[in-house]
Amino acid sequence: MAQLDAPLDQLTARDQAAPRTHRRWVRALDDSKAFPILLLVPILIFFVVWNLIPLLWLIGLSFYRYKLTSSRAAQYVGFENFLDIFQSTTMWSTIGRTLTFMTLSVGLATVLGVVLGLLFWNSTRMPGRRLALTLLFTPMILPPIAVGTFYRLILDPTFGVANYYAERVTGRTYNFLGDKDLAFPALVAVDVWMWTPFMLLMTLAALGSVPKAELEAAEVDRLPWLRRLQYIVLPHGKFILMLGILLRTIDAFKTTDLALLLTNGGPGQQTETLGLSLYRTGFEAFQMGDASAVAIIALLAAISFTSVYLYVLNYRETRASVT
Protein backbone atom coordinates (compact mmCIF):
# COMPACT_ATOMS: atom_id res chain seq x y z
CA MET A 1 0.00 0.00 0.00
CA ALA A 2 2.85 2.36 0.76
CA GLN A 3 4.23 1.72 -2.68
CA LEU A 4 0.85 2.56 -4.22
CA ASP A 5 0.36 5.73 -2.13
CA ALA A 6 3.74 7.21 -3.06
CA PRO A 7 3.01 7.72 -6.79
CA LEU A 8 -0.40 9.15 -5.88
CA ASP A 9 1.20 11.68 -3.57
CA GLN A 10 3.73 12.60 -6.22
CA LEU A 11 0.94 13.00 -8.81
CA THR A 12 -1.08 15.21 -6.48
CA ALA A 13 1.90 17.43 -5.78
CA ARG A 14 2.62 17.66 -9.49
CA ASP A 15 -1.00 18.63 -10.24
CA GLN A 16 -0.88 21.33 -7.58
CA ALA A 17 2.39 22.72 -8.93
CA ALA A 18 1.09 22.97 -12.51
CA PRO A 19 -1.61 25.63 -11.82
CA ARG A 20 0.88 27.60 -9.74
CA THR A 21 3.36 27.58 -12.61
CA HIS A 22 0.62 28.59 -15.03
CA ARG A 23 -0.53 31.46 -12.80
CA ARG A 24 3.05 32.61 -12.34
CA TRP A 25 3.57 32.58 -16.11
CA VAL A 26 0.33 34.54 -16.69
CA ARG A 27 1.28 37.08 -14.01
CA ALA A 28 4.73 37.54 -15.55
CA LEU A 29 3.17 38.04 -18.99
CA ASP A 30 0.69 40.54 -17.56
CA ASP A 31 3.51 42.56 -15.99
CA SER A 32 5.66 42.38 -19.10
CA LYS A 33 6.08 45.41 -21.38
CA ALA A 34 5.42 43.18 -24.38
CA PHE A 35 1.88 42.35 -23.23
CA PRO A 36 0.24 45.46 -24.83
CA ILE A 37 2.08 44.71 -28.05
CA LEU A 38 0.76 41.14 -28.05
CA LEU A 39 -2.77 42.50 -27.68
CA LEU A 40 -2.25 44.80 -30.67
CA VAL A 41 -0.80 42.11 -32.94
CA PRO A 42 -4.19 40.75 -34.20
CA ILE A 43 -5.40 44.27 -34.96
CA LEU A 44 -2.15 45.11 -36.74
CA ILE A 45 -2.38 41.94 -38.82
CA PHE A 46 -5.97 42.78 -39.78
CA PHE A 47 -4.96 46.35 -40.66
CA VAL A 48 -2.02 45.24 -42.80
CA VAL A 49 -3.98 42.55 -44.67
CA TRP A 50 -7.19 44.47 -45.28
CA ASN A 51 -6.00 48.09 -45.40
CA LEU A 52 -2.30 48.57 -46.02
CA ILE A 53 -1.74 45.91 -48.70
CA PRO A 54 -4.83 46.95 -50.78
CA LEU A 55 -3.80 50.60 -50.44
CA LEU A 56 -0.29 49.92 -51.70
CA TRP A 57 -1.72 47.82 -54.52
CA LEU A 58 -4.09 50.69 -55.40
CA ILE A 59 -1.28 53.23 -55.45
CA GLY A 60 0.85 50.98 -57.65
CA LEU A 61 -2.03 50.24 -60.04
CA SER A 62 -2.71 53.96 -60.53
CA PHE A 63 0.58 54.23 -62.46
CA TYR A 64 -0.46 51.59 -65.01
CA ARG A 65 -2.80 51.48 -67.99
CA TYR A 66 -4.72 48.31 -67.27
CA LYS A 67 -8.12 47.13 -68.46
CA LEU A 68 -9.48 44.15 -66.58
CA THR A 69 -11.24 42.59 -69.58
CA SER A 70 -8.30 43.06 -71.97
CA SER A 71 -5.80 40.34 -72.75
CA ARG A 72 -2.99 42.90 -72.86
CA ALA A 73 -0.60 43.12 -69.96
CA ALA A 74 -0.59 46.17 -67.72
CA GLN A 75 1.43 49.03 -69.22
CA TYR A 76 3.38 51.43 -67.03
CA VAL A 77 2.41 55.03 -67.88
CA GLY A 78 3.69 56.95 -64.85
CA PHE A 79 1.51 59.92 -63.93
CA GLU A 80 -0.44 59.83 -67.19
CA ASN A 81 -3.66 58.65 -65.47
CA PHE A 82 -3.51 61.59 -63.08
CA LEU A 83 -2.74 64.04 -65.90
CA ASP A 84 -5.75 62.75 -67.84
CA ILE A 85 -7.94 63.43 -64.82
CA PHE A 86 -6.63 66.97 -64.31
CA GLN A 87 -6.99 67.75 -68.01
CA SER A 88 -10.54 66.40 -68.22
CA THR A 89 -13.25 69.05 -68.05
CA THR A 90 -15.80 66.32 -67.35
CA MET A 91 -13.91 65.17 -64.27
CA TRP A 92 -13.56 68.73 -62.98
CA SER A 93 -17.31 69.23 -63.44
CA THR A 94 -17.91 66.01 -61.52
CA ILE A 95 -15.60 67.09 -58.70
CA GLY A 96 -17.27 70.51 -58.49
CA ARG A 97 -20.73 68.90 -58.47
CA THR A 98 -19.61 66.53 -55.72
CA LEU A 99 -18.26 69.39 -53.60
CA THR A 100 -21.54 71.29 -54.10
CA PHE A 101 -23.54 68.25 -53.08
CA MET A 102 -21.28 67.72 -50.04
CA THR A 103 -21.58 71.35 -48.92
CA LEU A 104 -25.36 71.53 -49.27
CA SER A 105 -26.02 68.11 -47.76
CA VAL A 106 -23.71 68.46 -44.76
CA GLY A 107 -24.67 72.10 -44.16
CA LEU A 108 -28.43 71.53 -44.21
CA ALA A 109 -28.19 68.31 -42.17
CA THR A 110 -26.01 70.06 -39.58
CA VAL A 111 -28.33 73.05 -39.24
CA LEU A 112 -31.43 70.87 -38.91
CA GLY A 113 -29.68 68.46 -36.56
CA VAL A 114 -28.49 71.27 -34.28
CA VAL A 115 -31.94 72.91 -34.21
CA LEU A 116 -33.64 69.61 -33.37
CA GLY A 117 -30.97 68.80 -30.80
CA LEU A 118 -31.54 72.11 -29.03
CA LEU A 119 -35.29 71.47 -29.05
CA PHE A 120 -34.89 68.03 -27.45
CA TRP A 121 -32.20 69.17 -25.02
CA ASN A 122 -33.35 69.08 -21.37
CA SER A 123 -36.80 67.97 -22.49
CA THR A 124 -37.03 64.76 -20.47
CA ARG A 125 -40.55 65.66 -19.29
CA MET A 126 -41.89 66.29 -22.78
CA PRO A 127 -44.75 63.87 -23.58
CA GLY A 128 -43.86 61.40 -26.33
CA ARG A 129 -40.17 62.33 -26.34
CA ARG A 130 -38.92 58.76 -26.72
CA LEU A 131 -41.36 57.99 -29.53
CA ALA A 132 -40.42 61.21 -31.33
CA LEU A 133 -36.69 60.46 -31.07
CA THR A 134 -37.25 56.88 -32.24
CA LEU A 135 -39.10 58.11 -35.33
CA LEU A 136 -36.45 60.76 -35.99
CA PHE A 137 -33.61 58.23 -35.75
CA THR A 138 -35.31 55.75 -38.11
CA PRO A 139 -33.97 57.17 -41.44
CA MET A 140 -30.38 56.87 -40.19
CA ILE A 141 -30.62 53.09 -39.64
CA LEU A 142 -32.26 52.32 -42.99
CA PRO A 143 -29.98 50.87 -45.70
CA PRO A 144 -29.33 53.31 -48.56
CA ILE A 145 -30.67 50.82 -51.09
CA ALA A 146 -34.05 50.86 -49.32
CA VAL A 147 -34.06 54.66 -49.08
CA GLY A 148 -33.18 55.04 -52.76
CA THR A 149 -35.82 52.53 -53.83
CA PHE A 150 -38.81 53.93 -51.98
CA TYR A 151 -37.86 57.57 -52.73
CA ARG A 152 -37.66 56.63 -56.39
CA LEU A 153 -41.27 55.46 -56.04
CA ILE A 154 -42.31 58.51 -53.99
CA LEU A 155 -40.85 60.92 -56.59
CA ASP A 156 -42.14 58.99 -59.61
CA PRO A 157 -43.84 61.41 -62.07
CA THR A 158 -46.73 59.01 -62.82
CA PHE A 159 -47.91 57.46 -59.54
CA GLY A 160 -45.60 58.99 -56.91
CA VAL A 161 -47.20 60.42 -53.79
CA ALA A 162 -45.04 63.58 -54.06
CA ASN A 163 -46.63 64.43 -57.41
CA TYR A 164 -50.10 63.76 -56.00
CA TYR A 165 -49.67 66.50 -53.41
CA ALA A 166 -47.78 68.74 -55.86
CA GLU A 167 -50.69 68.56 -58.28
CA ARG A 168 -53.17 69.32 -55.50
CA VAL A 169 -51.21 72.41 -54.50
CA THR A 170 -49.84 73.78 -57.79
CA GLY A 171 -52.08 72.14 -60.37
CA ARG A 172 -49.22 70.46 -62.25
CA THR A 173 -46.92 67.47 -61.91
CA TYR A 174 -43.14 67.46 -61.74
CA ASN A 175 -40.53 64.98 -62.91
CA PHE A 176 -38.34 65.37 -59.83
CA LEU A 177 -35.72 62.83 -60.92
CA GLY A 178 -35.85 63.48 -64.68
CA ASP A 179 -35.83 67.28 -64.80
CA LYS A 180 -32.35 68.80 -65.06
CA ASP A 181 -33.33 71.60 -62.64
CA LEU A 182 -34.95 69.35 -60.02
CA ALA A 183 -32.88 66.15 -60.01
CA PHE A 184 -29.91 67.56 -58.08
CA PRO A 185 -32.03 69.31 -55.38
CA ALA A 186 -34.06 66.11 -55.01
CA LEU A 187 -30.87 64.10 -54.47
CA VAL A 188 -29.69 66.59 -51.84
CA ALA A 189 -33.09 66.54 -50.10
CA VAL A 190 -33.10 62.75 -49.83
CA ASP A 191 -29.58 62.70 -48.42
CA VAL A 192 -30.46 65.42 -45.89
CA TRP A 193 -33.58 63.48 -44.85
CA MET A 194 -31.48 60.36 -44.34
CA TRP A 195 -28.59 61.87 -42.37
CA THR A 196 -30.14 64.69 -40.33
CA PRO A 197 -30.84 62.15 -37.53
CA PHE A 198 -27.11 61.42 -37.36
CA MET A 199 -26.33 65.08 -36.78
CA LEU A 200 -29.16 65.21 -34.24
CA LEU A 201 -27.53 62.32 -32.40
CA MET A 202 -24.12 64.00 -32.46
CA THR A 203 -25.69 67.26 -31.26
CA LEU A 204 -27.36 65.52 -28.33
CA ALA A 205 -24.04 63.86 -27.47
CA ALA A 206 -22.26 67.22 -27.65
CA LEU A 207 -24.88 68.89 -25.45
CA GLY A 208 -24.68 66.01 -22.99
CA SER A 209 -20.95 66.65 -22.53
CA VAL A 210 -21.55 70.17 -21.18
CA PRO A 211 -21.03 70.32 -17.37
CA LYS A 212 -24.29 70.99 -15.56
CA ALA A 213 -22.49 73.07 -12.91
CA GLU A 214 -21.46 75.67 -15.48
CA LEU A 215 -24.97 75.83 -16.91
CA GLU A 216 -26.44 76.28 -13.44
CA ALA A 217 -23.92 79.04 -12.69
CA ALA A 218 -24.84 80.75 -15.98
CA GLU A 219 -28.51 80.51 -15.06
CA VAL A 220 -27.83 82.04 -11.63
CA ASP A 221 -25.89 84.88 -13.30
CA ARG A 222 -28.75 85.32 -15.79
CA LEU A 223 -26.42 84.94 -18.74
CA PRO A 224 -28.34 85.35 -22.04
CA TRP A 225 -29.13 82.20 -23.99
CA LEU A 226 -26.84 83.05 -26.91
CA ARG A 227 -23.98 83.80 -24.51
CA ARG A 228 -24.44 80.40 -22.91
CA LEU A 229 -24.12 78.75 -26.32
CA GLN A 230 -21.04 80.79 -27.18
CA TYR A 231 -19.06 80.55 -23.94
CA ILE A 232 -20.26 77.28 -22.34
CA VAL A 233 -21.95 74.92 -24.79
CA LEU A 234 -19.75 75.43 -27.85
CA PRO A 235 -16.32 75.07 -26.13
CA HIS A 236 -17.36 71.77 -24.52
CA GLY A 237 -19.41 70.31 -27.36
CA LYS A 238 -17.45 71.41 -30.42
CA PHE A 239 -15.25 68.30 -30.48
CA ILE A 240 -18.14 65.86 -30.78
CA LEU A 241 -20.06 68.11 -33.17
CA MET A 242 -17.02 68.64 -35.41
CA LEU A 243 -16.41 64.90 -35.44
CA GLY A 244 -19.95 64.38 -36.73
CA ILE A 245 -19.42 67.04 -39.39
CA LEU A 246 -16.16 65.38 -40.45
CA LEU A 247 -17.74 61.93 -40.76
CA ARG A 248 -20.66 63.33 -42.73
CA THR A 249 -18.33 65.34 -44.98
CA ILE A 250 -16.30 62.27 -45.91
CA ASP A 251 -19.42 60.16 -46.39
CA ALA A 252 -21.15 62.79 -48.54
CA PHE A 253 -18.02 63.26 -50.66
CA LYS A 254 -18.02 59.58 -51.63
CA THR A 255 -21.79 59.22 -52.08
CA THR A 256 -22.54 56.61 -54.74
CA ASP A 257 -25.53 54.50 -53.78
CA LEU A 258 -28.21 57.21 -53.62
CA ALA A 259 -27.16 58.79 -56.93
CA LEU A 260 -27.05 55.36 -58.58
CA LEU A 261 -30.45 54.27 -57.30
CA LEU A 262 -32.34 57.55 -57.68
CA THR A 263 -31.08 59.04 -60.94
CA ASN A 264 -28.21 56.85 -62.19
CA GLY A 265 -26.26 60.09 -62.63
CA GLY A 266 -28.88 61.65 -64.89
CA PRO A 267 -30.46 63.44 -66.50
CA GLY A 268 -27.30 63.74 -68.55
CA GLN A 269 -24.64 64.20 -65.86
CA GLN A 270 -26.58 66.52 -63.56
CA THR A 271 -26.25 64.16 -60.57
CA GLU A 272 -22.99 62.41 -61.48
CA THR A 273 -20.86 62.34 -58.31
CA LEU A 274 -17.22 61.39 -57.93
CA GLY A 275 -18.12 58.07 -56.32
CA LEU A 276 -20.50 57.23 -59.16
CA SER A 277 -17.86 58.19 -61.73
CA LEU A 278 -15.38 55.93 -59.94
CA TYR A 279 -17.93 53.11 -60.03
CA ARG A 280 -18.50 53.52 -63.76
CA THR A 281 -14.78 53.66 -64.52
CA GLY A 282 -13.90 50.60 -62.46
CA PHE A 283 -16.92 48.30 -62.66
CA GLU A 284 -18.49 49.23 -66.00
CA ALA A 285 -15.54 50.28 -68.18
CA PHE A 286 -13.10 48.06 -66.20
CA GLN A 287 -10.35 50.70 -66.54
CA MET A 288 -8.62 49.75 -63.32
CA GLY A 289 -5.68 52.14 -63.70
CA ASP A 290 -7.92 55.18 -64.23
CA ALA A 291 -10.23 54.06 -61.43
CA SER A 292 -7.27 53.69 -59.07
CA ALA A 293 -6.12 57.23 -59.87
CA VAL A 294 -9.61 58.60 -59.12
CA ALA A 295 -9.65 56.63 -55.86
CA ILE A 296 -6.29 58.13 -54.86
CA ILE A 297 -7.68 61.64 -55.46
CA ALA A 298 -10.71 60.82 -53.32
CA LEU A 299 -8.40 59.50 -50.59
CA LEU A 300 -6.31 62.68 -50.63
CA ALA A 301 -9.50 64.74 -50.41
CA ALA A 302 -10.61 62.77 -47.34
CA ILE A 303 -7.20 63.33 -45.74
CA SER A 304 -7.46 67.07 -46.43
CA PHE A 305 -10.91 67.19 -44.80
CA THR A 306 -9.47 65.49 -41.72
CA SER A 307 -6.59 67.97 -41.63
CA VAL A 308 -9.02 70.90 -41.76
CA TYR A 309 -11.03 69.32 -38.95
CA LEU A 310 -7.94 68.98 -36.74
CA TYR A 311 -6.84 72.54 -37.55
CA VAL A 312 -10.24 73.98 -36.59
CA LEU A 313 -10.27 72.05 -33.32
CA ASN A 314 -6.74 73.09 -32.37
CA TYR A 315 -6.97 76.67 -33.68
CA ARG A 316 -7.73 78.31 -30.36
CA GLU A 317 -5.03 76.34 -28.51
CA THR A 318 -2.47 77.04 -31.24
CA ARG A 319 -3.32 80.74 -31.24
CA ALA A 320 -3.04 80.91 -27.44
CA SER A 321 0.38 79.23 -27.47
CA VAL A 322 1.67 81.64 -30.14
CA THR A 323 0.52 84.74 -28.30
Order of alpha helices (4+ residues) and beta strands (2+ residues): alpha-alpha-alpha-beta-beta-alpha-alpha-alpha-alpha-alpha-alpha-alpha-alpha-alpha-alpha-alpha-alpha
